[in-house]
């Protein structure tokens, strides 16, 4: 997971990037559920070792860690990508979108 940090008023918004692998045959339902979560900014289908690339946002880094733990519990996640920390930045462009799942 890569973290980016942006201050918005009093709160700090943290953006996290990670990859997850889900149980075989669960990709469609997991994708649909992840798309509906407001804290998931983008979901991209991957081919290879991992199933999805996620762009998440939360207030504070602890919120992002809790969110990933919850996703791992609820979404048939077999494993997630490594955690990588980057230098913090003062601002991030805000956008929300999802890449369509083919098939």
Order of alpha helices (4+ residues) and beta strands (2+ residues): beta-beta-alpha-beta-beta-alpha-beta-beta
